């Protein structure tokens, strides 16, 4: 195809594979248990270190994506521009709405560092934000909305595909840990609510939310 720089697209793909592999490796319970067993003094800083590595590696695939713009696949105009950006703003609002239902200090790793906690398992209790009534991984779902409502050229499209794949696979890996942490309660929740894409008729009623949280 004219105008496509294949070396750039291959480099983008390799960069995202590298990023996802490192991220998944460091997030795995097996690795965290190994660190806890051999270097227990490092565990209070592990979550913060994990987040810093995830942030520090992002410029590699993003830099390759935006280094040279390719042919446009689509650009939103007219009413579709308003629709796409309206959905993106709703996604950002959704992130803000759910922040109160997450322990930010625990998520970022500051609480573990402050308390000196060396536990491998996350300590957040089972919580359900309003959006958790419709999808099990609302942040991943909102991320997909933000990605696919952008104007898309070929390099960005390749990145969008890799990030979407990783969000799907990451949600599966995350579920294994959530089942380990919350057991039967999460298994019941998973049977009632879809993972990433809302489906008609599959959502939690308010009485079901109360039952799961009790």
Residue frames as qw, qx, qy, qz and C-alpha x, y, z in Angstrom:
[[0.000, 0.887, 0.461, 0.000, 0.00, 0.00, 0.00],
 [0.404, 0.587, -0.019, 0.702, 1.31, 3.40, -0.98],
 [0.167, -0.733, 0.179, -0.635, 2.66, 5.56, 1.81],
 [0.857, -0.500, -0.002, -0.125, 2.91, 2.77, 4.40],
 [0.170, 0.694, -0.660, 0.231, 6.30, 2.47, 6.09],
 [0.900, -0.154, -0.391, -0.117, 6.54, -1.21, 6.93],
 [0.545, 0.168, -0.574, 0.588, 9.72, -0.94, 9.06],
 [0.208, -0.317, 0.313, -0.871, 7.91, 1.58, 11.28],
 [0.787, -0.232, -0.140, -0.554, 4.87, -0.70, 11.65],
 [0.838, 0.006, -0.518, 0.171, 7.07, -3.70, 12.50],
 [0.299, 0.246, -0.516, 0.764, 8.97, -1.61, 15.06],
 [0.473, -0.328, 0.133, -0.807, 5.68, -0.44, 16.60],
 [0.888, -0.160, -0.318, -0.292, 4.46, -4.02, 16.86],
 [0.714, 0.094, -0.549, 0.425, 7.69, -5.26, 18.46],
 [0.038, 0.331, -0.403, 0.852, 7.65, -2.35, 20.90],
 [0.657, -0.306, 0.039, -0.688, 4.11, -3.14, 22.05],
 [0.903, -0.064, -0.424, -0.026, 4.91, -6.85, 22.35],
 [0.492, 0.210, -0.538, 0.652, 7.93, -5.96, 24.48],
 [0.245, -0.347, 0.272, -0.863, 5.87, -3.58, 26.60],
 [0.809, -0.243, -0.141, -0.516, 3.07, -6.07, 27.14],
 [0.834, 0.038, -0.518, 0.183, 5.48, -8.89, 27.95],
 [0.294, 0.239, -0.528, 0.760, 7.35, -6.87, 30.57],
 [0.436, -0.310, 0.142, -0.833, 4.11, -5.54, 32.06],
 [0.881, -0.175, -0.263, -0.352, 2.52, -8.99, 32.31],
 [0.712, 0.144, -0.575, 0.377, 5.72, -10.56, 33.64],
 [0.123, 0.241, -0.498, 0.824, 6.06, -8.06, 36.47],
 [0.561, -0.252, 0.055, -0.787, 2.32, -8.22, 37.27],
 [0.763, -0.062, -0.615, -0.189, 2.23, -12.00, 37.64],
 [0.726, -0.621, 0.143, -0.256, 1.79, -13.54, 41.07],
 [0.955, 0.016, -0.067, 0.290, 4.59, -15.99, 40.30],
 [0.481, 0.512, -0.189, 0.687, 7.14, -13.20, 39.89],
 [0.318, -0.713, 0.158, -0.605, 5.85, -11.31, 42.92],
 [0.902, -0.421, 0.033, -0.092, 6.10, -14.44, 45.05],
 [0.839, 0.205, -0.141, 0.484, 9.66, -15.02, 43.83],
 [0.173, 0.632, -0.208, 0.726, 10.62, -11.47, 44.82],
 [0.606, -0.639, 0.100, -0.463, 8.89, -11.86, 48.19],
 [0.969, -0.222, -0.045, 0.100, 10.78, -15.08, 48.85],
 [0.782, 0.158, -0.059, 0.600, 14.24, -13.90, 47.79],
 [0.248, 0.230, -0.103, 0.936, 14.11, -10.14, 48.37],
 [0.228, -0.676, -0.696, 0.081, 11.36, -9.52, 50.96],
 [0.237, -0.549, -0.180, 0.781, 12.65, -6.04, 51.78],
 [0.048, -0.040, 0.472, 0.879, 11.81, -4.96, 48.24],
 [0.004, -0.487, -0.856, -0.171, 8.14, -5.88, 48.44],
 [0.009, -0.726, -0.427, 0.539, 6.82, -2.61, 49.97],
 [0.066, 0.612, -0.265, -0.742, 8.18, -0.79, 46.91],
 [0.374, 0.080, 0.844, 0.376, 7.18, -3.42, 44.35],
 [0.306, 0.730, 0.611, -0.015, 3.85, -1.91, 43.26],
 [0.034, 0.914, -0.055, -0.400, 5.34, 1.58, 42.92],
 [0.284, -0.443, 0.686, 0.502, 8.29, 0.14, 40.98],
 [0.409, 0.344, 0.817, 0.216, 5.86, -1.73, 38.72],
 [0.248, 0.877, 0.387, -0.143, 3.92, 1.46, 37.93],
 [0.106, -0.821, 0.310, 0.467, 7.10, 3.45, 37.30],
 [0.366, -0.175, 0.792, 0.457, 8.39, 0.83, 34.86],
 [0.376, 0.588, 0.709, 0.100, 5.02, 0.77, 33.06],
 [0.127, 0.947, 0.137, -0.262, 5.12, 4.57, 32.73],
 [0.245, -0.695, 0.483, 0.473, 8.80, 4.70, 31.74],
 [0.431, -0.003, 0.808, 0.402, 8.40, 2.16, 28.92],
 [0.425, 0.710, 0.523, -0.204, 5.41, 3.90, 27.28],
 [0.150, 0.814, -0.221, -0.515, 7.46, 6.49, 25.33],
 [0.287, -0.272, 0.814, 0.425, 9.04, 3.69, 23.27],
 [0.305, 0.408, 0.824, 0.247, 5.90, 2.41, 21.44],
 [0.155, 0.874, 0.376, -0.268, 4.21, 5.82, 21.51],
 [0.121, -0.719, 0.352, 0.587, 7.29, 7.55, 20.11],
 [0.262, -0.068, 0.830, 0.488, 7.49, 5.04, 17.27],
 [0.266, 0.622, 0.736, -0.017, 3.77, 5.48, 16.60],
 [0.132, 0.943, 0.224, -0.210, 3.95, 9.24, 16.21],
 [0.479, -0.432, 0.385, 0.660, 7.45, 9.47, 14.72],
 [0.051, 0.132, -0.579, -0.803, 6.11, 9.47, 11.17],
 [0.583, 0.320, 0.411, -0.624, 2.44, 9.84, 10.32],
 [0.268, 0.043, 0.874, 0.403, 1.06, 7.45, 7.73],
 [0.225, -0.259, -0.566, -0.750, -1.95, 7.48, 5.40],
 [0.420, -0.058, 0.432, -0.796, -5.22, 8.35, 7.12],
 [0.032, -0.219, -0.968, -0.120, -7.72, 5.53, 7.44],
 [0.141, -0.758, -0.579, -0.266, -10.42, 7.81, 8.80],
 [0.151, 0.030, -0.279, 0.948, -10.87, 11.31, 10.18],
 [0.005, -0.636, -0.741, 0.217, -14.05, 12.24, 11.98],
 [0.034, 0.081, 0.174, 0.981, -15.87, 15.22, 10.48],
 [0.429, -0.335, -0.354, -0.761, -19.24, 16.90, 10.87],
 [0.752, -0.442, 0.014, -0.489, -21.74, 15.10, 13.14],
 [0.930, -0.033, -0.325, 0.168, -19.38, 12.12, 13.50],
 [0.362, 0.417, -0.427, 0.716, -16.72, 14.42, 14.99],
 [0.427, -0.465, 0.239, -0.738, -19.19, 15.49, 17.66],
 [0.933, -0.205, -0.149, -0.258, -20.22, 11.89, 18.28],
 [0.810, 0.179, -0.413, 0.376, -16.66, 10.56, 18.53],
 [0.226, 0.371, -0.434, 0.789, -15.43, 13.31, 20.82],
 [0.606, -0.437, 0.068, -0.661, -18.63, 13.20, 22.86],
 [0.952, -0.152, -0.262, -0.037, -18.01, 9.51, 23.51],
 [0.615, 0.271, -0.431, 0.602, -14.40, 10.28, 24.43],
 [0.152, -0.469, 0.305, -0.815, -15.53, 12.92, 26.95],
 [0.828, -0.343, -0.061, -0.440, -18.02, 10.45, 28.42],
 [0.884, 0.047, -0.389, 0.254, -15.18, 7.94, 28.77],
 [0.302, 0.370, -0.427, 0.768, -13.07, 10.50, 30.64],
 [0.508, -0.433, 0.146, -0.730, -16.06, 11.27, 32.86],
 [0.931, -0.174, -0.272, -0.168, -16.39, 7.53, 33.48],
 [0.650, 0.202, -0.493, 0.542, -12.79, 7.36, 34.68],
 [0.059, -0.387, 0.349, -0.851, -13.42, 10.23, 37.09],
 [0.728, -0.335, -0.097, -0.590, -16.68, 8.67, 38.27],
 [0.936, -0.123, -0.328, 0.017, -15.00, 5.39, 39.21],
 [0.365, 0.514, -0.522, 0.575, -11.94, 6.91, 40.94],
 [0.442, -0.492, 0.373, -0.651, -13.78, 7.12, 44.27],
 [0.950, -0.135, 0.054, -0.276, -14.36, 3.37, 44.17],
 [0.837, 0.267, -0.325, 0.350, -10.65, 2.55, 43.92],
 [0.601, -0.735, 0.045, 0.310, -8.03, 2.90, 46.62],
 [0.498, 0.840, -0.167, 0.135, -5.68, 5.20, 44.71],
 [0.235, -0.772, 0.578, -0.123, -2.87, 4.95, 47.26],
 [0.772, -0.136, 0.621, -0.013, -3.03, 1.15, 47.07],
 [0.777, 0.585, 0.229, 0.043, -3.27, 1.16, 43.26],
 [0.343, 0.881, -0.285, 0.158, -0.26, 3.45, 42.84],
 [0.816, 0.074, -0.442, 0.366, 1.81, 1.67, 45.49],
 [0.028, 0.614, -0.343, 0.710, 2.23, 4.48, 48.01],
 [0.739, -0.507, 0.103, -0.432, 0.28, 2.73, 50.77],
 [0.970, -0.031, -0.169, 0.173, 2.46, -0.37, 50.59],
 [0.531, 0.445, -0.300, 0.656, 5.58, 1.80, 50.77],
 [0.251, -0.628, 0.227, -0.701, 4.28, 3.85, 53.71],
 [0.823, -0.412, 0.144, -0.364, 3.17, 0.85, 55.77],
 [0.084, -0.552, 0.830, 0.011, 6.10, -1.40, 54.84],
 [0.854, 0.076, 0.374, -0.355, 3.69, -4.15, 53.82],
 [0.070, -0.450, 0.826, 0.333, 5.35, -7.14, 52.20],
 [0.670, 0.257, 0.648, -0.257, 2.24, -9.12, 51.19],
 [0.224, -0.016, 0.744, 0.629, 2.19, -10.48, 47.65],
 [0.074, 0.599, 0.773, 0.196, -1.59, -10.25, 47.35],
 [0.060, -0.428, -0.114, -0.895, -3.38, -6.95, 46.76],
 [0.108, -0.236, -0.754, 0.604, -5.25, -5.77, 49.84],
 [0.333, -0.025, -0.126, -0.934, -8.11, -3.87, 48.19],
 [0.441, 0.211, 0.766, -0.417, -11.52, -5.10, 49.24],
 [0.228, 0.375, 0.798, 0.413, -14.16, -6.21, 46.73],
 [0.134, 0.519, 0.209, -0.818, -15.76, -3.01, 45.40],
 [0.364, 0.492, 0.703, 0.363, -18.26, -2.23, 42.67],
 [0.016, 0.274, -0.053, -0.960, -18.42, 1.19, 41.04],
 [0.594, 0.475, 0.269, -0.591, -21.58, 2.15, 39.12],
 [0.528, 0.558, -0.494, -0.407, -19.90, 1.07, 35.88],
 [0.051, -0.262, 0.961, -0.068, -19.03, -2.32, 37.35],
 [0.611, 0.260, 0.565, -0.490, -22.73, -3.11, 37.09],
 [0.709, 0.619, 0.007, -0.339, -22.37, -3.27, 33.30],
 [0.747, 0.494, -0.415, 0.157, -18.79, -4.49, 32.64],
 [0.854, -0.436, -0.141, 0.248, -16.25, -6.23, 34.86],
 [0.609, -0.193, 0.092, 0.764, -13.34, -4.06, 33.70],
 [0.204, 0.915, 0.331, -0.105, -14.70, -0.54, 33.20],
 [0.186, -0.796, 0.318, 0.480, -11.29, 1.14, 32.91],
 [0.399, -0.098, 0.764, 0.498, -10.32, -1.22, 30.10],
 [0.323, 0.646, 0.677, 0.144, -13.66, -0.61, 28.38],
 [0.035, 0.954, 0.114, -0.276, -13.31, 3.17, 28.69],
 [0.337, -0.556, 0.530, 0.544, -9.77, 2.91, 27.36],
 [0.424, 0.244, 0.771, 0.408, -11.10, 1.16, 24.26],
 [0.207, 0.874, 0.439, -0.040, -13.58, 3.99, 23.73],
 [0.152, -0.872, 0.193, 0.423, -10.79, 6.58, 23.96],
 [0.430, -0.279, 0.684, 0.519, -8.62, 4.64, 21.52],
 [0.335, 0.324, 0.788, 0.402, -11.19, 3.99, 18.81],
 [0.149, 0.892, 0.406, -0.132, -12.79, 7.46, 18.80],
 [0.251, -0.677, 0.280, 0.633, -9.56, 9.07, 17.56],
 [0.596, 0.713, -0.251, -0.271, -8.69, 10.01, 13.98],
 [0.839, -0.244, 0.470, 0.121, -6.77, 7.00, 12.74],
 [0.442, 0.696, -0.514, -0.234, -3.76, 6.76, 10.46],
 [0.868, 0.159, -0.470, -0.033, -1.97, 3.48, 9.76],
 [0.368, 0.292, -0.697, 0.542, 0.67, 3.64, 12.55],
 [0.372, -0.215, 0.450, -0.783, -1.95, 4.63, 15.12],
 [0.855, 0.008, -0.190, -0.482, -4.24, 1.86, 13.84],
 [0.713, 0.196, -0.645, 0.192, -1.50, -0.72, 14.40],
 [0.073, 0.234, -0.643, 0.725, -0.95, 0.60, 17.92],
 [0.609, -0.141, 0.158, -0.765, -4.69, 0.58, 18.58],
 [0.867, 0.051, -0.433, -0.242, -4.89, -3.07, 17.55],
 [0.554, 0.183, -0.691, 0.427, -2.03, -4.09, 19.84],
 [0.145, -0.206, 0.505, -0.825, -3.35, -2.10, 22.80],
 [0.748, -0.094, -0.057, -0.655, -6.84, -3.53, 22.31],
 [0.818, 0.085, -0.569, -0.006, -5.42, -7.05, 22.19],
 [0.344, 0.197, -0.677, 0.620, -3.43, -6.41, 25.34],
 [0.411, -0.208, 0.307, -0.833, -6.45, -5.01, 27.17],
 [0.863, -0.046, -0.267, -0.426, -8.38, -8.16, 26.24],
 [0.762, 0.106, -0.589, 0.248, -5.58, -10.51, 27.31],
 [0.126, 0.296, -0.537, 0.779, -4.78, -8.37, 30.35],
 [0.618, -0.275, 0.108, -0.729, -8.37, -8.57, 31.51],
 [0.908, -0.039, -0.394, -0.139, -8.14, -12.37, 31.37],
 [0.569, 0.187, -0.584, 0.547, -4.94, -12.39, 33.40],
 [0.183, -0.334, 0.346, -0.857, -6.44, -9.93, 35.87],
 [0.783, -0.250, -0.164, -0.545, -9.44, -12.21, 36.34],
 [0.792, 0.017, -0.576, 0.201, -7.20, -15.06, 37.46],
 [0.265, 0.166, -0.535, 0.785, -5.87, -12.87, 40.25],
 [0.442, -0.262, 0.098, -0.852, -9.33, -11.57, 41.18],
 [0.857, -0.175, -0.397, -0.280, -10.60, -15.12, 41.47],
 [0.639, 0.058, -0.592, 0.488, -7.64, -15.91, 43.69],
 [0.038, 0.200, -0.384, 0.901, -8.28, -12.85, 45.88],
 [0.474, -0.055, 0.197, -0.857, -12.09, -12.93, 46.08],
 [0.188, 0.005, 0.978, -0.085, -13.00, -16.54, 45.30],
 [0.145, 0.477, 0.864, 0.073, -16.66, -17.47, 45.02],
 [0.102, 0.762, 0.302, -0.564, -17.85, -13.86, 45.29],
 [0.097, 0.562, -0.439, -0.694, -16.00, -12.88, 42.14],
 [0.112, 0.056, 0.935, 0.332, -17.08, -16.09, 40.40],
 [0.174, 0.649, 0.707, -0.220, -20.72, -15.14, 41.01],
 [0.097, 0.770, -0.006, -0.630, -20.08, -11.62, 39.79],
 [0.064, -0.366, 0.706, 0.603, -18.36, -12.87, 36.64],
 [0.192, 0.303, 0.919, 0.162, -21.34, -15.05, 35.78],
 [0.145, 0.765, 0.553, -0.298, -23.67, -12.04, 35.83],
 [0.105, 0.909, -0.065, -0.397, -21.66, -9.28, 34.10],
 [0.818, 0.518, 0.028, 0.249, -19.78, -9.25, 30.74],
 [0.731, -0.241, -0.009, 0.639, -16.07, -8.51, 30.64],
 [0.303, -0.208, 0.170, 0.914, -15.36, -5.55, 28.34],
 [0.171, -0.153, -0.463, -0.856, -18.40, -4.92, 26.14],
 [0.441, 0.103, 0.515, -0.728, -21.85, -4.26, 27.66],
 [0.133, -0.148, -0.892, -0.405, -24.58, -6.64, 26.57],
 [0.512, -0.305, -0.138, -0.791, -28.35, -6.09, 26.68],
 [0.843, -0.348, -0.244, -0.329, -29.89, -7.75, 29.72],
 [0.830, -0.106, -0.368, 0.405, -26.58, -8.61, 31.36],
 [0.083, 0.576, -0.296, 0.757, -26.00, -6.18, 34.21],
 [0.296, -0.190, -0.786, 0.509, -26.28, -6.12, 37.98],
 [0.329, -0.754, -0.392, -0.413, -29.49, -5.00, 39.59],
 [0.120, -0.684, 0.378, -0.612, -29.12, -2.93, 42.73],
 [0.835, -0.411, 0.204, -0.303, -30.26, -5.80, 44.92],
 [0.950, 0.169, -0.115, 0.238, -27.59, -8.02, 43.33],
 [0.321, 0.652, -0.357, 0.587, -24.97, -5.39, 44.08],
 [0.495, -0.608, 0.340, -0.520, -26.01, -5.41, 47.75],
 [0.982, -0.149, 0.062, -0.096, -25.91, -9.21, 47.86],
 [0.811, 0.374, -0.218, 0.394, -22.38, -9.31, 46.43],
 [0.154, 0.644, -0.359, 0.657, -21.07, -6.61, 48.75],
 [0.696, -0.570, 0.149, -0.411, -22.60, -8.03, 51.93]]
